[in-house]
């Protein structure tokens, strides 16, 4: 595949991604463009969300993972980064080209080439992940995913208002079904954010030279915006607050926009409050605050 074709395929995929639709590309073009431009971003977002779940679960073991709508296996790779390379992985992906690419990354993983629009049940695993897949299906998936999750479920979607609303709907449906919130929310209460505000985060993605060239980008990185929800079968310890915007630093003061059990709030931390200031100075968007 020549560079010009790869650039066209990547542009078509980016346009389709922003419009929450499927790019009309050949299998080879689509897979190559995805591997270069989207797989690193999917991995970064999944790794951030799963890292938060890992922190909440503590010593609770995760020995098996079901990656639903696995694509080329980015979320499965992120799960192994969090819980070790001995965990068993099953990837559900109907696209043959993506499935073959996933086998290259995870040769010991199992690939189930099922059509998620038609499946009526999924095999139980400790952890179920659906990264950038539920929104593409146009089918209610919360109950199906939750039934397969023995310990936890993580859903990751684009950091758009649509992606946020989808994660929020899954959160609300499964909390009513008996699930427990693990992340990002510090409580199971109603989301305090109101339109036009929405809950999303950012994961830093280092761009390869090819990635920069294809996108015509000068920076060596990009920030992947994502929304997510992590739910567990059993209650887990929750943080006091979650940083939901980039901290604002001015001389002698840091302003944190946080979500707490009492709602969203702005916290001003002054340098004279040494310990609180030290914590705030190292806080980043998405961090949990104890």
Secondary structure as the mmCIF struct_conf table of DSSP 4:
data_model
#
loop_
_struct_conf.conf_type_id
_struct_conf.id
_struct_conf.beg_label_comp_id
_struct_conf.beg_label_asym_id
_struct_conf.beg_label_seq_id
_struct_conf.end_label_comp_id
_struct_conf.end_label_asym_id
_struct_conf.end_label_seq_id
HELX_RH_AL_P HELX_RH_AL_P1 UNK A 3 UNK A 18
TURN_TY1_P TURN_TY1_P1 UNK A 19 UNK A 20
BEND BEND1 UNK A 21 UNK A 21
HELX_RH_AL_P HELX_RH_AL_P2 UNK A 27 UNK A 33
HELX_RH_PI_P HELX_RH_PI_P1 UNK A 34 UNK A 38
HELX_RH_AL_P HELX_RH_AL_P3 UNK A 39 UNK A 57
TURN_TY1_P TURN_TY1_P2 UNK A 58 UNK A 59
STRN STRN1 UNK A 64 UNK A 68
TURN_TY1_P TURN_TY1_P3 UNK A 69 UNK A 69
TURN_TY1_P TURN_TY1_P4 UNK A 71 UNK A 73
HELX_RH_AL_P HELX_RH_AL_P4 UNK A 74 UNK A 83
TURN_TY1_P TURN_TY1_P5 UNK A 85 UNK A 86
BEND BEND2 UNK A 87 UNK A 87
STRN STRN2 UNK A 88 UNK A 92
HELX_RH_AL_P HELX_RH_AL_P5 UNK A 96 UNK A 105
TURN_TY1_P TURN_TY1_P6 UNK A 107 UNK A 108
BEND BEND3 UNK A 109 UNK A 109
STRN STRN3 UNK A 110 UNK A 112
TURN_TY1_P TURN_TY1_P7 UNK A 116 UNK A 118
BEND BEND4 UNK A 120 UNK A 120
STRN STRN4 UNK A 125 UNK A 131
BEND BEND5 UNK A 132 UNK A 132
HELX_RH_AL_P HELX_RH_AL_P6 UNK A 134 UNK A 137
BEND BEND6 UNK A 139 UNK A 139
HELX_RH_AL_P HELX_RH_AL_P7 UNK A 142 UNK A 148
STRN STRN5 UNK A 149 UNK A 158
BEND BEND7 UNK A 159 UNK A 160
HELX_RH_AL_P HELX_RH_AL_P8 UNK A 161 UNK A 176
TURN_TY1_P TURN_TY1_P8 UNK A 177 UNK A 178
STRN STRN6 UNK A 180 UNK A 183
BEND BEND8 UNK A 184 UNK A 184
BEND BEND9 UNK A 186 UNK A 189
HELX_LH_PP_P HELX_LH_PP_P1 UNK A 190 UNK A 191
TURN_TY1_P TURN_TY1_P9 UNK A 195 UNK A 196
STRN STRN7 UNK A 201 UNK A 206
HELX_LH_PP_P HELX_LH_PP_P2 UNK A 207 UNK A 208
HELX_RH_AL_P HELX_RH_AL_P9 UNK A 209 UNK A 215
TURN_TY1_P TURN_TY1_P10 UNK A 216 UNK A 216
BEND BEND10 UNK A 219 UNK A 220
STRN STRN8 UNK A 221 UNK A 232
BEND BEND11 UNK A 233 UNK A 234
BEND BEND12 UNK A 240 UNK A 240
STRN STRN9 UNK A 241 UNK A 243
BEND BEND13 UNK A 245 UNK A 245
HELX_LH_PP_P HELX_LH_PP_P3 UNK A 246 UNK A 247
STRN STRN10 UNK A 248 UNK A 250
TURN_TY1_P TURN_TY1_P11 UNK A 251 UNK A 252
STRN STRN11 UNK A 253 UNK A 260
TURN_TY1_P TURN_TY1_P12 UNK A 261 UNK A 262
STRN STRN12 UNK A 263 UNK A 270
TURN_TY1_P TURN_TY1_P13 UNK A 271 UNK A 272
BEND BEND14 UNK A 273 UNK A 273
HELX_RH_AL_P HELX_RH_AL_P10 UNK A 274 UNK A 282
TURN_TY1_P TURN_TY1_P14 UNK A 285 UNK A 286
STRN STRN13 UNK A 288 UNK A 289
#
